[in-house]
Structure formats: structure tokens, C-alpha cells
Amino acid sequence: MRTTLVSHGNSLLAPIIGLVLCAPKFLAGAMTPIADWVSSLQRVGGLLLSLDELNHRRSSAGREKTASPLGSVRSL
């Protein structure tokens, strides 16, 4: 019960604590624009999606090249 409370509490409170800690710097103009961070996040996300798609293509191409044991048996 305690483990569940801590894990769910952490997932709920982490964004709020980050917002509270960053808000003063953002309002004072000391923090860099969030647009830079978002664009970096989009580039990294796009790269990860491309790598996942490439990995999926390679794994499905490898399965097609592998001969099935039943495919090599001639009908008698």
C-alpha cells in the first residue's frame, strides 16, 4: 500500500513541483524560452520514432528471409 501511494503520489506531484520551482525564474525572464526546449524535444522524439521504425523494418525483413521448416518440404 505504501509503495503504491509513493509511486502514484510521485507521478502526480512531480509536474507540480517542477512548475512551482521554475515559475519564478520564468516570470523574471531568467529562464530561456520554452520554445527552444520544445523544439529540442520534438527533434529527439522524431529521432527516436525513426529509429524504432527502422528497427521494426529490419526485424520484419529478417523474418521474411528466414525459411520456414514446412516451406522446404516437398509434397510427396
Order of alpha helices (4+ residues) and beta strands (2+ residues): alpha-alpha
